[in-house]
Amino acid sequence: MTRTFLLLQLSSEGAPYSAVAETLESLGFRPETEGYDFVYDWGREATVGETLEFADRIQEALKGSRVSFRIESSEE
């Protein structure tokens, strides 16, 4: 199964963390405590193309919030 992890870097001039969390949770992410801020569990193996499209959706959802993110997907 594929899991996609996000590590966030927020700006003090940007959106509040609670608003960012709400946005990400609306995309299906849940908070993570082991080295990353959020994780998305695909429930299956995802293709590279699917993960790239998902990254585009994340970027669009966070646009204007002054949040930088690092995305990493892995198979378990």
CYANA upper distance limits for C-alpha pairs under 8 A (distance plus 0.5 A):
  1 MET  CA     41 ASP  CA      8.26
  1 MET  CA     42 TRP  CA      7.25
  1 MET  CA     43 GLY  CA      6.29
  1 MET  CA     44 ARG  CA      4.89
  1 MET  CA     45 GLU  CA      5.05
  1 MET  CA     46 ALA  CA      8.06
  1 MET  CA     75 GLU  CA      5.90
  1 MET  CA     76 GLU  CA      5.91
  2 THR  CA     41 ASP  CA      6.93
  2 THR  CA     42 TRP  CA      6.03
  2 THR  CA     43 GLY  CA      7.36
  2 THR  CA     44 ARG  CA      6.43
  2 THR  CA     45 GLU  CA      5.35
  2 THR  CA     46 ALA  CA      6.31
  2 THR  CA     73 SER  CA      7.11
  2 THR  CA     74 SER  CA      6.03
  2 THR  CA     75 GLU  CA      5.02
  2 THR  CA     76 GLU  CA      6.93
  3 ARG  CA     39 VAL  CA      7.19
  3 ARG  CA     40 TYR  CA      6.09
  3 ARG  CA     41 ASP  CA      5.08
  3 ARG  CA     42 TRP  CA      6.38
  3 ARG  CA     43 GLY  CA      8.48
  3 ARG  CA     73 SER  CA      6.02
  3 ARG  CA     74 SER  CA      6.06
  3 ARG  CA     75 GLU  CA      7.00
  3 ARG  CA     76 GLU  CA      8.16
  4 THR  CA     39 VAL  CA      6.06
  4 THR  CA     40 TYR  CA      5.50
  4 THR  CA     41 ASP  CA      7.03
  4 THR  CA     42 TRP  CA      8.22
  4 THR  CA     51 THR  CA      8.42
  4 THR  CA     71 ILE  CA      7.38
  4 THR  CA     72 GLU  CA      6.12
  4 THR  CA     73 SER  CA      4.64
  4 THR  CA     74 SER  CA      7.07
  5 PHE  CA     36 TYR  CA      6.85
  5 PHE  CA     37 ASP  CA      8.05
  5 PHE  CA     38 PHE  CA      6.29
  5 PHE  CA     39 VAL  CA      4.95
  5 PHE  CA     40 TYR  CA      6.92
  5 PHE  CA     71 ILE  CA      6.17
  5 PHE  CA     72 GLU  CA      5.68
  5 PHE  CA     73 SER  CA      6.58
  6 LEU  CA     36 TYR  CA      6.37
  6 LEU  CA     37 ASP  CA      6.32
  6 LEU  CA     38 PHE  CA      5.65
  6 LEU  CA     39 VAL  CA      6.78
  6 LEU  CA     69 PHE  CA      6.91
  6 LEU  CA     70 ARG  CA      6.11
  6 LEU  CA     71 ILE  CA      5.29
  6 LEU  CA     72 GLU  CA      7.15
  7 LEU  CA     36 TYR  CA      5.50
  7 LEU  CA     37 ASP  CA      5.68
  7 LEU  CA     38 PHE  CA      7.44
  7 LEU  CA     69 PHE  CA      6.04
  7 LEU  CA     70 ARG  CA      5.60
  7 LEU  CA     71 ILE  CA      7.16
  8 LEU  CA     37 ASP  CA      7.04
  8 LEU  CA     67 VAL  CA      7.27
  8 LEU  CA     68 SER  CA      6.38
  8 LEU  CA     69 PHE  CA      4.97
  8 LEU  CA     70 ARG  CA      7.01
  9 GLN  CA     67 VAL  CA      6.29
  9 GLN  CA     68 SER  CA      5.56
  9 GLN  CA     69 PHE  CA      6.51
 10 LEU  CA     14 GLY  CA      7.35
 10 LEU  CA     15 ALA  CA      8.37
 10 LEU  CA     17 TYR  CA      8.07
 10 LEU  CA     66 ARG  CA      7.04
 10 LEU  CA     67 VAL  CA      5.23
 10 LEU  CA     68 SER  CA      6.96
 11 SER  CA     15 ALA  CA      8.20
 11 SER  CA     66 ARG  CA      6.36
 11 SER  CA     67 VAL  CA      6.89
 13 GLU  CA     66 ARG  CA      7.79
 14 GLY  CA     64 GLY  CA      8.41
 14 GLY  CA     65 SER  CA      5.65
 14 GLY  CA     66 ARG  CA      5.28
 14 GLY  CA     67 VAL  CA      7.49
 15 ALA  CA     19 ALA  CA      6.97
 15 ALA  CA     20 VAL  CA      7.14
 15 ALA  CA     65 SER  CA      5.40
 15 ALA  CA     66 ARG  CA      7.26
 15 ALA  CA     67 VAL  CA      8.20
 16 PRO  CA     20 VAL  CA      6.95
 17 TYR  CA     21 ALA  CA      6.52
 18 SER  CA     22 GLU  CA      6.68
 19 ALA  CA     23 THR  CA      6.77
 20 VAL  CA     24 LEU  CA      6.76
 20 VAL  CA     62 LEU  CA      7.86
 20 VAL  CA     65 SER  CA      8.26
 21 ALA  CA     25 GLU  CA      6.50
 21 ALA  CA     31 PRO  CA      8.49
 22 GLU  CA     26 SER  CA      6.69
 23 THR  CA     27 LEU  CA      7.26
 23 THR  CA     61 ALA  CA      7.45
 23 THR  CA     62 LEU  CA      8.07
 24 LEU  CA     28 GLY  CA      7.17
 24 LEU  CA     29 PHE  CA      6.01
 24 LEU  CA     30 ARG  CA      8.22
 24 LEU  CA     58 ILE  CA      8.09
 24 LEU  CA     61 ALA  CA      8.45
 25 GLU  CA     29 PHE  CA      5.12
 25 GLU  CA     30 ARG  CA      6.34
 27 LEU  CA     58 ILE  CA      8.32
 28 GLY  CA     40 TYR  CA      6.74
 29 PHE  CA     38 PHE  CA      6.48
 29 PHE  CA     39 VAL  CA      5.86
 29 PHE  CA     40 TYR  CA      5.06
 29 PHE  CA     41 ASP  CA      8.15
 30 ARG  CA     38 PHE  CA      5.96
 30 ARG  CA     39 VAL  CA      6.04
 30 ARG  CA     40 TYR  CA      6.99
 31 PRO  CA     37 ASP  CA      6.39
 31 PRO  CA     38 PHE  CA      4.89
 31 PRO  CA     39 VAL  CA      6.89
 32 GLU  CA     36 TYR  CA      6.35
 32 GLU  CA     37 ASP  CA      5.61
 32 GLU  CA     38 PHE  CA      5.16
 32 GLU  CA     39 VAL  CA      6.35
 33 THR  CA     37 ASP  CA      7.04
 33 THR  CA     38 PHE  CA      8.41
 42 TRP  CA     46 ALA  CA      7.41
 45 GLU  CA     75 GLU  CA      7.56
 46 ALA  CA     50 GLU  CA      6.65
 46 ALA  CA     51 THR  CA      7.28
 47 THR  CA     51 THR  CA      6.93
 48 VAL  CA     52 LEU  CA      6.71
 49 GLY  CA     53 GLU  CA      6.71
 50 GLU  CA     54 PHE  CA      6.62
 51 THR  CA     55 ALA  CA      6.66
 51 THR  CA     73 SER  CA      7.98
 52 LEU  CA     56 ASP  CA      6.90
 53 GLU  CA     57 ARG  CA      6.94
 54 PHE  CA     58 ILE  CA      6.76
 55 ALA  CA     59 GLN  CA      6.65
 55 ALA  CA     71 ILE  CA      7.94
 56 ASP  CA     60 GLU  CA      6.66
 57 ARG  CA     61 ALA  CA      6.59
 58 ILE  CA     62 LEU  CA      6.69
 59 GLN  CA     63 LYS  CA      6.47
 62 LEU  CA     66 ARG  CA      8.17
 62 LEU  CA     67 VAL  CA      7.19
 63 LYS  CA     67 VAL  CA      8.40
